[in-house]
């Protein structure tokens, strides 16, 4: 029973960020409803729904969601209320024409700027709600803005106060996960130099890396939003994100060089150096991942430099022995592309070492923020 309980607890704890979000959303919904009822708002439902929309995974994302939703709501309320007041309408026909006039330009604007999607919804509510409650468009617009404001402010305050999650800490976890994916892909791709890889295998090996990169870049934008609002501190996220992006490109280039296996005589000479390169780079990226995730620990780059230097020495010996001159053109191109990719990877891994040092220093000097 104890083992089962520990296993269940471990699974939940591994999703503690998602659990914290669920708690924040529930707290925001309850608080928004209570405040809306206390203020006697016409439709507390909109306050609750807005609080759910603006309560996001991180404080930075909540800030953006609140800003976008409020701008869209205010703009839609002003436009919908203005045309309802200024353009006389009576009967279903004129109301339908007015609805087209309200929806068409706002939908066009939302297609150009998706962050203003709420403007179209708000304009429709401002137009149609008075016909249901026998009110006037001006009161409908004011009610809508009030309801959304209560929900937005409540959701934002809850994001700050209830189990707050900083995007800068999510970057650590997301970057660590991406480095682990890159390390696993790199190991498989180098192994492919002895057996070759088809396109399906390449896609399988790199499956999920593109999605992880997109998610990391989005989290980086949220972290910078928090930094600009002085809500969190730490190193600039740009260098780490750009370095990981370049490492991803290196892995892609290694994959292209691995489509066709190396000739047997070249394989025999490079098997050991390439194995040492694979072990060194994979171990280094995994060590950086563990350190980033925990906010502590070290990762030594020297074994990577030593392994790549040994590989370069063996390549020079191969060329001196004339083994490369006898290769077919396509095999020679892939051979030199592999060497270029590994050299680029050396530079990018050294950049990663500097980024890792900055993030470890930040974790050591800001322990309270790192744990929030």
Secondary structure, 3 states (H helix, E strand, C coil): CHHHHHHHHHHHHCCHHHHHHHHHHHHHHHHHHHHHHHCCCCCHHHHHHHHHHHCCCCHHHHHHHHHHHHHHHHHHHHHHHHHHHHCCCCHHHHHHHHHHHHHHHHHHHHHHCHHHHHHHHHHHHHHHHHHHHCCCHHHHHHHHHHHHHHHHHHHHHHHHHCCCCCHHHHHHHHHHHHHHHHHHHHHHHHHHHHCCCCHHHHHHHCCCHHHHHHHHHHHHHHHHHHHHCCCCCCCCHHHHHHHHHHHHHHHHHHHHHCCCCCCHHHHHHHHHHHHHHHHHHHHHHHHHHHHHHHCCCCCCCHHHHHHHHHHHHHHHHHHHCCCCCCCCHHHHHHHHHHHHHHHHHHHHHHHHHHHHHHHHHHHHHCHHHHHC
